[in-house]
Amino acid sequence: MIINLNGQIVTPEEAKVPVLDHGFLYGASVYESLRTYGGKPFLLDSHLTRLRESADGIGLKLPWTDLQLKGEVLKTLAATGFSETSLRLMVTYGVGDLGYSPTLCTAPSFILLAYPWIPSPAELYEQGVKISLVSVRRNLASAMNPAVKSGNLLNSMLAWTEAQQGGAYEALMLNYRGELAECAMSNLLLAKNNVLKTPAAECGILLGLTRSLVLEIARMLPIEVSETSLRPEDLYGADEAFLTVTSREIIPVVRCDHHKVGSGNPGPLTRLLHERYREKVEELMKREG
């Protein structure tokens, strides 16, 4: 792993974050996870836009331009030597005295983690995965808005841990109304009678960039898309379902706890969308040069 800490390329052993950084003390930070294709960062502009939106959501003013942030990403990639890279870009409130006021912090801290991207096993896509509907509810938007990609990830961590204890690949959370929200690290989409459905933003989710690109592809096919309120029985009765996540693209869901989803195998729409997604990635990367 290579780390860019406030513009300096360092090793994990050299990287030091002060204990008085408010990102460490209070989780006052935002982040983006992205990956490369052909050694180039994918959807970097979109990730930086969402980073700024998340920062605005917690009152954090980023002192860098997008051009400066892109420069740091490219500098870090050049230092890795990896053929493909996973990146985690984090910005914290920075170091300050104890207390909740942002004015206590002198300047934001910038941290970029770069590590080799490792392909998922083929079985993940060929056989699909089991997810678990966990007891941990998604944060209420009026308390900690899930649309803000915050470094405060305890809600997701607790959900994921519960799912892992039950042998599931991912944790599916409900919102306070008992509607499907999202998974700990991914968005959920399902298909019923050739309609692609996914929880709407109002259900309390992060609008994943992979999710958005998949919905764009579906509408172009054309496949009817519905961003709506969904409940567990909608998943149990779906013809097929899948997860979207930046690092692993589209992952078929074949079971939720003891409920089989569809035929219990990855569905044809899931396979089609994944094929078209990879074609779209290639098209966009060529366009970016």
C-alpha positions as CSV (number, residue, x, y, z in Angstrom):
1,M,0.0,0.0,0.0
2,I,1.1,3.6,-0.8
3,I,-0.3,6.5,1.1
4,N,-0.5,10.2,0.2
5,L,-0.7,12.1,3.4
6,N,-1.3,15.8,2.8
7,G,0.7,15.7,-0.5
8,Q,3.5,13.5,0.7
9,I,3.9,10.0,-0.5
10,V,4.7,7.7,2.5
11,T,4.5,4.1,3.5
12,P,1.9,2.8,6.0
13,E,4.7,2.7,8.6
14,E,5.5,6.3,8.0
15,A,2.0,7.6,7.8
16,K,0.9,9.3,11.1
17,V,-2.4,10.9,11.9
18,P,-2.5,13.1,15.0
19,V,-4.8,11.9,17.7
20,L,-6.3,15.4,17.9
21,D,-7.5,15.1,14.3
22,H,-11.3,15.5,14.4
23,G,-11.6,12.7,11.9
24,F,-10.1,10.4,14.4
25,L,-11.8,11.9,17.5
26,Y,-15.4,12.3,16.1
27,G,-15.5,10.7,12.7
28,A,-15.7,14.2,11.2
29,S,-14.5,13.2,7.7
30,V,-15.8,12.3,4.2
31,Y,-14.4,9.8,1.7
32,E,-14.6,8.3,-1.8
33,S,-13.6,4.8,-2.9
34,L,-12.7,4.4,-6.6
35,R,-10.7,2.1,-8.8
36,T,-8.7,2.1,-12.0
37,Y,-9.2,0.5,-15.4
38,G,-6.1,0.2,-17.5
39,G,-4.3,2.1,-14.8
40,K,-6.5,5.1,-15.0
41,P,-9.1,6.3,-12.4
42,F,-12.7,5.6,-13.4
43,L,-15.3,8.3,-13.0
44,L,-12.9,10.5,-11.1
45,D,-14.8,13.7,-11.8
46,S,-18.0,12.2,-10.5
47,H,-16.2,11.0,-7.3
48,L,-14.8,14.4,-6.7
49,T,-18.3,16.0,-7.2
50,R,-19.8,13.6,-4.6
51,L,-16.8,14.2,-2.3
52,R,-17.7,18.0,-2.3
53,E,-21.4,17.2,-1.8
54,S,-20.5,15.1,1.2
55,A,-18.2,17.7,2.6
56,D,-21.0,20.3,2.2
57,G,-23.2,17.9,4.1
58,I,-21.0,18.1,7.2
59,G,-20.0,21.7,6.8
60,L,-16.4,20.9,5.7
61,K,-14.9,23.4,3.3
62,L,-12.4,21.8,0.9
63,P,-9.4,24.1,0.3
64,W,-8.3,22.3,-2.9
65,T,-9.6,22.6,-6.5
66,D,-10.6,19.6,-8.4
67,L,-7.5,20.0,-10.5
68,Q,-5.3,19.9,-7.4
69,L,-7.1,16.8,-6.1
70,K,-6.8,15.1,-9.5
71,G,-3.1,15.9,-9.5
72,E,-2.7,14.2,-6.1
73,V,-4.6,11.1,-7.4
74,L,-2.4,10.8,-10.5
75,K,0.8,11.4,-8.4
76,T,-0.2,8.7,-6.1
77,L,-1.0,6.2,-8.9
78,A,2.4,6.9,-10.5
79,A,4.1,6.0,-7.2
80,T,2.4,2.7,-6.8
81,G,3.6,0.7,-9.7
82,F,0.4,-1.4,-9.5
83,S,-1.2,-2.6,-12.7
84,E,-4.7,-1.8,-11.3
85,T,-5.4,0.2,-8.1
86,S,-8.1,0.6,-5.5
87,L,-8.1,4.1,-4.0
88,R,-9.7,5.6,-0.9
89,L,-9.7,9.4,-0.8
90,M,-10.4,10.8,2.7
91,V,-10.7,14.4,3.9
92,T,-11.0,15.2,7.7
93,Y,-11.7,18.4,9.5
94,G,-8.1,18.2,10.6
95,V,-6.3,18.8,13.9
96,G,-7.9,20.9,16.6
97,D,-8.5,21.2,20.3
98,L,-11.1,19.0,22.0
99,G,-14.6,20.2,21.2
100,Y,-17.2,19.9,18.4
101,S,-16.8,23.2,16.8
102,P,-15.2,23.1,13.3
103,T,-13.5,26.4,14.1
104,L,-11.2,24.6,16.5
105,C,-9.5,22.9,13.6
106,T,-6.7,24.7,11.7
107,A,-6.9,23.0,8.3
108,P,-8.4,19.9,6.7
109,S,-6.3,16.8,6.4
110,F,-6.0,14.9,3.1
111,I,-5.3,11.2,3.0
112,L,-5.2,8.9,-0.1
113,L,-4.8,5.2,0.3
114,A,-3.7,3.3,-2.8
115,Y,-3.5,-0.5,-2.8
116,P,-3.6,-3.2,-5.5
117,W,-7.0,-3.9,-7.0
118,I,-7.6,-7.7,-6.7
119,P,-10.1,-9.3,-9.1
120,S,-13.0,-11.1,-7.4
121,P,-13.3,-14.8,-7.8
122,A,-15.2,-15.9,-10.9
123,E,-17.5,-17.9,-8.7
124,L,-18.9,-14.6,-7.2
125,Y,-20.4,-13.8,-10.6
126,E,-21.1,-17.3,-11.8
127,Q,-22.9,-18.6,-8.7
128,G,-24.0,-15.4,-6.9
129,V,-24.1,-14.6,-3.2
130,K,-26.2,-14.8,-0.1
131,I,-27.1,-11.6,1.7
132,S,-28.7,-11.2,5.1
133,L,-31.5,-8.8,6.2
134,V,-29.9,-7.6,9.5
135,S,-31.4,-6.1,12.6
136,V,-29.3,-2.9,12.4
137,R,-31.4,-0.2,10.8
138,R,-29.9,2.4,8.3
139,N,-29.2,5.7,9.9
140,L,-32.2,8.1,9.9
141,A,-31.5,10.8,7.3
142,S,-32.4,13.5,9.8
143,A,-29.8,12.1,12.2
144,M,-26.9,11.1,10.0
145,N,-27.8,11.4,6.3
146,P,-26.8,8.2,4.4
147,A,-26.4,10.4,1.3
148,V,-23.3,11.9,3.0
149,K,-20.4,9.5,2.4
150,S,-19.0,10.0,5.9
151,G,-16.1,8.4,7.6
152,N,-18.4,7.6,10.5
153,L,-19.1,4.0,9.4
154,L,-20.1,2.4,12.6
155,N,-23.7,1.8,11.4
156,S,-22.4,-0.1,8.3
157,M,-19.7,-1.9,10.3
158,L,-22.2,-3.3,12.8
159,A,-24.6,-4.4,10.1
160,W,-21.8,-6.1,8.1
161,T,-20.5,-7.9,11.2
162,E,-24.0,-9.2,11.9
163,A,-24.3,-10.5,8.4
164,Q,-20.8,-12.1,8.5
165,Q,-21.8,-14.0,11.6
166,G,-24.6,-15.6,9.7
167,G,-22.4,-16.6,6.8
168,A,-23.7,-13.9,4.4
169,Y,-21.7,-11.9,1.9
170,E,-23.4,-8.6,2.6
171,A,-25.7,-7.0,5.1
172,L,-29.1,-5.6,3.8
173,M,-30.5,-2.8,6.0
174,L,-34.0,-1.5,6.4
175,N,-34.9,2.1,7.1
176,Y,-37.0,3.2,10.1
177,R,-40.2,2.6,8.1
178,G,-39.2,-1.1,7.4
179,E,-38.4,-0.4,3.8
180,L,-35.4,-1.7,2.0
181,A,-32.5,0.8,2.1
182,E,-29.1,-0.4,1.1
183,C,-26.3,-2.8,2.0
184,A,-23.4,-2.1,4.2
185,M,-21.1,-1.5,1.2
186,S,-23.3,-1.6,-1.8
187,N,-26.7,-0.7,-3.4
188,L,-29.4,-3.3,-4.0
189,L,-31.4,-3.6,-7.3
190,L,-34.0,-6.2,-8.2
191,A,-36.0,-7.2,-11.2
192,K,-39.7,-8.3,-11.4
193,N,-41.6,-8.8,-14.6
194,N,-38.8,-7.1,-16.7
195,V,-38.9,-3.9,-14.5
196,L,-35.7,-3.0,-12.7
197,K,-36.4,-1.7,-9.2
198,T,-34.2,-0.1,-6.6
199,P,-34.8,1.9,-3.4
200,A,-35.3,5.6,-4.0
201,A,-33.1,8.3,-2.5
202,E,-36.0,9.1,-0.1
203,C,-35.6,5.6,1.4
204,G,-32.3,6.8,3.0
205,I,-29.5,5.6,0.8
206,L,-26.2,6.7,-0.7
207,L,-26.7,7.2,-4.5
208,G,-23.9,4.9,-5.6
209,L,-22.1,5.9,-8.9
210,T,-22.2,2.3,-10.1
211,R,-25.9,2.2,-9.3
212,S,-26.4,5.4,-11.3
213,L,-24.5,4.1,-14.3
214,V,-26.4,0.8,-14.3
215,L,-29.7,2.6,-14.2
216,E,-28.5,4.8,-17.1
217,I,-27.6,1.6,-19.1
218,A,-30.9,0.0,-18.3
219,R,-32.9,3.0,-19.6
220,M,-31.0,2.9,-22.8
221,L,-31.7,-0.8,-23.5
222,P,-34.6,0.2,-22.9
223,I,-35.7,-1.5,-19.6
224,E,-38.3,0.1,-17.4
225,V,-36.7,1.5,-14.2
226,S,-38.5,2.3,-11.0
227,E,-36.8,4.1,-8.1
228,T,-39.4,3.4,-5.4
229,S,-40.2,2.2,-1.9
230,L,-39.5,-1.6,-1.6
231,R,-40.1,-4.0,1.3
232,P,-38.5,-7.4,2.1
233,E,-41.3,-9.3,0.4
234,D,-40.4,-7.5,-2.9
235,L,-36.9,-9.0,-2.7
236,Y,-38.2,-12.4,-1.7
237,G,-40.6,-12.4,-4.7
238,A,-38.1,-10.9,-7.2
239,D,-37.2,-12.7,-10.4
240,E,-33.6,-11.7,-9.8
241,A,-31.5,-9.3,-7.7
242,F,-28.0,-7.9,-7.6
243,L,-25.6,-5.5,-5.8
244,T,-23.7,-2.7,-7.3
245,V,-20.3,-1.5,-5.9
246,T,-17.4,0.3,-7.4
247,S,-14.7,-2.3,-6.8
248,R,-16.7,-5.3,-8.0
249,E,-19.3,-3.9,-10.4
250,I,-22.4,-6.1,-10.4
251,I,-22.8,-9.0,-8.0
252,P,-25.7,-11.4,-8.4
253,V,-27.8,-12.1,-5.3
254,V,-29.3,-15.6,-5.2
255,R,-30.4,-15.8,-1.6
256,C,-31.5,-13.6,1.3
257,D,-31.1,-15.6,4.5
258,H,-33.3,-18.7,4.0
259,H,-35.2,-17.1,1.0
260,K,-34.2,-18.1,-2.5
261,V,-34.2,-15.2,-4.9
262,G,-35.7,-16.1,-8.3
263,S,-34.4,-19.4,-9.6
264,G,-31.5,-19.3,-7.1
265,N,-29.0,-18.6,-9.9
266,P,-27.8,-15.4,-11.4
267,G,-30.5,-14.1,-13.7
268,P,-30.4,-13.1,-17.4
269,L,-31.0,-9.4,-16.8
270,T,-28.2,-9.3,-14.3
271,R,-25.8,-10.9,-16.8
272,L,-26.9,-8.6,-19.5
273,L,-26.5,-5.5,-17.4
274,H,-23.0,-6.6,-16.3
275,E,-22.0,-7.2,-19.9
276,R,-23.2,-3.8,-20.9
277,Y,-21.7,-2.2,-17.9
278,R,-18.2,-3.5,-18.9
279,E,-18.8,-2.2,-22.4
280,K,-19.7,1.2,-21.0
281,V,-16.6,1.3,-18.9
282,E,-14.5,0.6,-21.9
283,E,-16.3,3.3,-23.9
284,L,-15.9,5.9,-21.1
285,M,-12.2,5.1,-20.6
286,K,-11.5,5.4,-24.3
287,R,-13.4,8.7,-24.4
288,E,-11.2,10.0,-21.5
289,G,-8.1,9.0,-23.5
